[in-house]
């Protein structure tokens, strides 16, 4: 996956004159905080240095995860044309860019963010990259746990990589607030860790109890068939810019972002027969698939060349794809 050209240009303009050593050092610190899911009373994006490191080291991968999640929504509800977006914990606007790339119907977006440096950088990126856009972007200074009371409902509501920063006891109230503000679809994205999966499962249970209809990734509303140490997650490959690669100390022109997501709608959509839960294993004349089925079961399916078109279809599948 590539970043939209306007975002790539805006990022390059914002980062090109920044010392690489500083981006690399702060990027390593920021990545460690994300990996460790550090909760020490500080925000991950607690200053301009952290925000700039996020732009270089994390924004492309976060964009890819959110964009892939929104693509799953579009596949399940191809007639969904959201006009308004509410993104909570917006950071420098990553989910906004993903939503604009996924839905050309958007005309207004409200971005709620508690970090002044993140807001300032996000506004600068919008000014640079969206000057010709028709979307009206409103930035609101506010915390995810206390800044939603005055917000208006939106067609699409998103929360990306935020739950891992919050006290666990506060999450149910936030999920309830987000659902109250959702006219059509709510999308929550978390890191693809076992802890991220557990948070998504808890939100899934809560939203089902409140009458939500799961769009993705689950093809069913039954209990998750996976049990630890296994867990549900996906991966999206994102192309690295030169600054991104050098900041991360990488040698390859891409990275794979592992994530887990939940898309819940007010109106149900016909589910796929199954979703692929792991990279398909191909051999001579065969494909081994790990599937979560519409019946709520986990299935290992061996598809052989004898099955003709079914086999040809299976060979084209990737991790996270729908099947049937």
C-alpha positions in Angstrom: 0.0 0.0 0.0 1.2 3.5 -0.8 0.4 6.8 0.9 -1.8 9.2 -1.1 0.4 11.5 -3.1 -0.8 14.6 -1.3 0.0 13.1 2.1 3.4 11.9 0.9 4.3 15.3 -0.4 3.1 17.0 2.8 5.1 14.6 5.0 8.2 15.1 2.9 7.9 18.8 3.1 7.5 18.6 6.9 10.3 16.2 7.5 13.0 16.9 4.9 14.8 19.5 6.9 14.7 17.6 10.2 17.9 16.1 11.5 17.7 12.3 10.8 19.6 11.4 14.1 16.9 13.1 16.2 14.1 11.4 14.2 15.8 8.1 14.6 16.3 8.4 18.4 12.8 9.7 19.1 11.3 7.2 16.7 13.0 4.3 18.6 11.6 5.7 21.9 8.1 6.1 20.4 8.1 2.6 18.9 9.1 1.1 22.2 6.2 2.9 23.9 3.8 1.5 21.4 5.2 -2.0 21.5 5.2 -2.1 25.3 1.8 -0.3 25.5 3.3 2.0 28.1 0.8 3.6 30.5 2.7 6.1 32.6 0.3 9.0 32.6 2.1 10.6 29.6 0.8 10.7 26.0 2.8 8.9 23.4 2.7 12.2 21.3 3.8 14.4 24.2 5.8 16.9 22.3 6.8 18.1 18.8 9.8 15.7 18.7 7.5 12.8 19.3 5.0 13.9 16.7 7.7 14.4 14.1 9.0 10.9 14.9 5.5 9.6 14.5 5.2 11.1 11.1 8.4 9.4 10.0 8.2 6.1 11.8 4.5 5.3 12.5 2.1 7.3 10.4 2.6 5.3 7.2 2.0 2.0 9.0 -1.0 3.4 10.9 -2.5 4.8 7.7 -2.1 1.4 6.1 -3.9 -0.4 9.0 -6.8 2.1 9.0 -7.1 2.2 5.3 -7.3 -1.6 5.1 -10.0 -1.6 7.8 -12.0 0.9 5.8 -11.6 -1.2 2.7 -13.2 -4.1 4.5 -16.2 -1.8 5.4 -16.5 -0.8 1.7 -16.5 -4.4 0.6 -19.3 -5.3 3.0 -21.4 -2.2 2.4 -20.5 -1.0 -1.2 -23.3 1.5 -1.0 -22.0 3.2 2.1 -21.1 6.8 1.2 -20.3 8.6 4.4 -20.5 12.4 4.3 -19.2 13.0 7.8 -16.4 11.6 9.9 -15.7 11.8 13.6 -12.2 10.6 14.5 -11.4 10.4 18.2 -7.7 10.5 19.3 -6.9 11.8 15.9 -3.2 12.4 16.4 -1.9 14.3 13.4 -4.9 13.2 11.3 -3.9 9.7 10.1 -7.5 8.3 10.0 -8.7 11.4 8.2 -6.3 10.7 5.3 -7.3 7.1 5.2 -11.0 7.9 5.2 -10.5 10.5 2.4 -8.6 7.9 0.4 -11.4 5.3 1.0 -14.5 7.4 0.5 -14.7 10.3 -1.9 -18.1 11.2 -0.5 -16.7 12.9 2.7 -17.5 16.6 3.0 -16.9 17.2 6.7 -14.6 15.8 9.4 -14.3 16.4 13.1 -11.0 15.4 14.6 -10.7 15.2 18.4 -7.2 15.3 19.8 -5.7 16.0 23.3 -2.1 16.7 22.3 -1.5 20.3 21.1 1.7 19.4 19.2 -0.2 16.6 17.4 -3.0 19.0 16.5 -0.6 21.7 15.3 1.3 19.3 13.0 -2.0 17.7 11.8 -3.4 21.1 10.9 -0.2 21.9 9.0 -0.4 18.7 7.0 -4.1 19.4 6.1 -3.1 23.0 5.1 -0.4 21.6 2.8 -2.1 18.6 1.4 -5.8 19.4 1.4 -5.8 23.0 0.1 -7.8 21.9 -3.0 -10.1 19.5 -1.1 -13.8 20.2 -0.6 -13.8 18.5 2.9 -14.3 20.8 5.9 -12.0 19.7 8.6 -12.6 20.9 12.2 -9.9 20.2 14.9 -11.2 19.9 18.4 -9.0 20.0 21.5 -10.3 17.2 23.7 -9.6 14.0 25.5 -11.1 10.8 24.3 -12.6 10.2 27.7 -14.0 13.7 28.3 -14.2 15.5 25.0 -17.2 13.9 23.3 -20.2 15.3 25.2 -20.6 18.2 22.8 -19.9 16.3 19.6 -22.6 15.6 16.9 -23.2 12.1 15.5 -21.3 11.3 12.3 -21.8 8.8 9.5 -18.4 7.2 10.1 -16.8 7.2 13.5 -13.2 6.0 14.0 -10.8 5.3 16.9 -7.4 4.1 15.9 -4.6 3.0 18.2 -6.2 4.7 21.2 -7.5 2.0 23.5 -4.0 0.8 24.3 -3.3 4.1 25.9 -6.4 4.1 28.2 -7.1 2.7 31.6 -9.0 -0.6 31.0 -11.8 0.5 33.3 -12.5 3.6 31.1 -12.9 1.7 27.8 -16.5 0.5 28.1 -17.8 4.1 28.6 -15.8 5.3 25.6 -17.1 2.6 23.4 -20.6 3.4 24.5 -20.0 7.1 23.7 -18.6 6.3 20.3 -21.6 4.1 19.4 -24.0 6.8 20.5 -22.3 9.1 18.1 -22.3 6.6 15.2 -25.0 7.1 12.5 -23.9 4.2 10.3 -20.4 2.6 10.9 -18.0 2.6 13.8 -14.4 1.4 13.1 -11.9 0.6 15.9 -8.3 -0.3 15.1 -5.7 -1.6 17.6 -2.2 -3.1 17.4 -2.1 -6.7 16.3 -1.0 -8.0 19.7 -2.8 -10.4 21.9 -3.7 -7.5 24.2 -5.1 -5.6 21.2 -7.2 -8.6 20.2 -8.6 -8.9 23.8 -9.6 -5.2 23.7 -11.3 -5.7 20.4 -13.1 -8.7 21.7 -14.4 -6.8 24.7 -15.6 -3.9 22.4 -17.2 -6.5 20.1 -19.2 -8.1 23.0 -20.3 -4.7 24.2 -21.4 -3.4 20.8 -23.2 -6.7 20.0 -25.1 -6.3 23.3 -26.1 -2.8 22.2 -27.5 -4.0 18.9 -24.6 -3.4 16.6 -24.1 -5.5 13.4 -20.6 -6.8 12.8 -19.3 -5.9 9.3 -15.7 -7.1 9.6 -13.5 -8.9 10.3 -15.8 -11.5 11.8 -18.2 -13.2 9.4 -20.5 -14.1 12.3 -21.8 -12.7 15.6 -21.0 -15.9 17.6 -18.2 -16.2 20.2 -14.7 -16.0 18.7 -13.5 -19.5 17.9 -9.9 -18.7 18.5 -8.3 -19.5 21.9 -4.9 -18.4 23.3 -2.1 -18.6 22.5 -3.7 -18.1 19.1 -5.2 -14.7 18.4 -6.9 -12.8 15.5 -4.8 -10.2 13.7 -3.9 -9.2 10.2 -1.0 -7.5 8.3 -0.8 -4.8 5.7 2.4 -4.0 3.7 3.2 -0.4 3.3 5.8 1.2 1.1 8.4 3.2 2.9 9.7 6.6 1.9 13.4 7.2 2.2 12.9 9.1 5.4 10.7 6.4 6.8 13.2 3.7 6.0 16.2 5.7 7.4 14.3 6.6 10.6 13.4 2.9 11.2 17.0 1.8 10.3 15.4 -0.5 7.7 17.1 -2.0 4.7 14.0 -3.0 2.7 11.6 -0.6 1.0 8.5 -1.7 2.9 7.2 -2.9 6.3 4.3 -5.0 7.4 2.0 -3.5 10.0 0.2 -6.0 12.2 -3.2 -4.9 13.4 -6.6 -6.0 14.5 -9.8 -4.1 13.8 -13.6 -4.1 14.3 -16.2 -2.6 12.1 -19.7 -2.4 13.4 -22.8 -1.0 11.7 -26.3 0.1 12.5 -27.6 -2.0 9.6 -26.4 -5.5 8.9 -24.8 -6.7 5.7 -24.7 -10.2 4.2 -21.5 -11.8 5.6 -18.9 -13.6 3.5 -18.7 -17.4 3.9 -15.3 -17.1 5.6 -12.3 -14.9 6.3 -8.7 -15.9 5.9 -6.9 -15.7 9.3 -3.3 -16.5 8.3 -1.1 -16.3 5.3 -2.3 -19.1 2.9 0.2 -22.0 2.6 0.7 -22.9 -1.1 2.2 -26.1 -2.4 2.2 -28.0 -5.7 -1.4 -28.2 -6.7 -2.8 -27.3 -3.2 -3.5 -24.3 -0.9 -4.0 -24.7 2.9 -6.3 -22.0 4.4 -7.0 -21.1 8.0 -10.6 -19.8 8.0 -13.1 -18.2 10.3 -16.4 -19.2 8.9 -19.9 -17.6 8.9 -21.0 -20.5 11.1 -18.7 -19.2 13.9 -16.1 -22.0 13.5 -12.4 -22.2 12.9 -11.6 -24.3 9.9 -8.4 -25.6 8.2 -9.3 -26.1 4.6 -7.1 -27.9 2.0 -8.0 -26.8 -1.5 -6.6 -28.9 -4.3 -6.2 -28.4 -8.0 -8.9 -31.0 -8.6 -11.4 -28.4 -7.4 -10.9 -26.2 -10.5 -12.2 -22.7 -10.1 -12.4 -23.0 -6.3 -8.6 -23.8 -6.3 -7.9 -20.9 -8.6 -9.9 -18.6 -6.3 -8.0 -19.9 -3.3 -4.6 -19.3 -4.9 -5.4 -15.6 -5.2 -6.3 -15.2 -1.5 -4.2 -13.3 1.0 -4.2 -13.0 4.7 -7.3 -11.1 5.8 -9.3 -11.6 2.6 -12.9 -12.7 2.5 -13.7 -16.0 0.8 -17.1 -17.0 -0.6 
